[in-house]
Amino acid sequence: FATASDQAVEIWSPSRSAPLQRHVGIWGSTDTVQVVRYNPAEPNILGSCSADRGVGLWDLRSGTPLRKTILNMRSNALEWNP
């Protein structure tokens, strides 16, 4: 599962007490990450929304961010189109 918090996206396993992956301050942003969602068709892709109006994509296989775009308006939800 994934969690969003101040400046971070964390990937967890229920069997561990520490995150498997932790991404902090990626793309030079210090704003809060508000939402994370797994892609239902591609479970290794994660999307996130942050307070700086950014929407980011993450590839969990490589543990790296793919791309971030800044929207004109702030987002507080993220849904995938099946």
Residue pairs with C-beta under 8 A, 6 or more apart in sequence:
1 11
1 12
1 14
2 9
2 10
2 11
2 12
2 36
2 38
2 46
3 9
3 10
3 12
3 19
3 36
4 32
4 33
4 34
4 35
4 36
4 48
5 32
5 33
6 32
6 33
7 24
7 25
7 29
7 30
7 31
7 32
7 33
8 22
8 23
8 24
8 33
9 22
9 23
9 26
9 33
9 36
9 46
9 48
9 56
9 58
10 19
10 21
10 22
10 23
11 19
11 20
11 21
11 22
11 46
11 60
12 19
12 20
13 20
21 60
21 63
23 58
23 65
26 56
26 65
26 68
27 54
27 56
27 65
27 68
29 50
29 52
29 54
31 50
31 51
31 52
31 54
32 50
32 51
33 48
33 49
33 50
33 51
34 49
34 50
34 51
34 75
34 76
35 48
35 49
35 75
35 76
35 77
35 78
36 46
36 47
36 48
36 78
37 46
37 47
37 48
37 78
37 79
37 80
38 45
38 46
39 45
39 46
39 47
39 80
40 80
40 82
41 80
41 82
44 59
44 60
44 61
45 57
45 58
45 59
45 60
45 66
46 57
46 58
46 60
47 55
47 56
47 57
47 58
47 78
47 80
48 54
48 55
48 56
48 57
48 58
48 78
49 55
49 56
49 75
49 76
49 77
49 78
50 56
51 74
52 70
53 70
53 71
53 72
53 73
53 74
53 75
54 68
54 69
54 70
54 71
55 68
55 69
55 71
55 75
55 78
56 65
56 66
56 67
56 68
57 65
57 66
57 67
57 68
58 64
58 65
58 66
59 65
59 66
